[in-house]
């Protein structure tokens, strides 16, 4: 039932963790602090949503709606950084994929 959404959430979580890690390697991480925070939060919620969907959780859609909101905020924050940071663009693409799947 939720297979495409589970896959999208897990991929987004992985890419968000990657983005946060890469941002921490940048010279001026203070400028990226909100991006780091949101991508880590997005990764946590996406992973939790995927887990809840995989067990057929009664409240899976409740968490998916939160996931949608956090992915949107994370993508918007990354969008401002994506011109300078290649890895931020990856987060944008994956967040959009989660958004499409959650909306189904």
HELIX and SHEET records of a PDB file:
HELIX    1   1 UNK A    3  UNK A   24  1                                  22    
HELIX    2   2 UNK A   33  UNK A   54  1                                  22    
HELIX    3   3 UNK A   60  UNK A   81  1                                  22    
HELIX    4   4 UNK A   86  UNK A  102  1                                  17    
END                                                                             
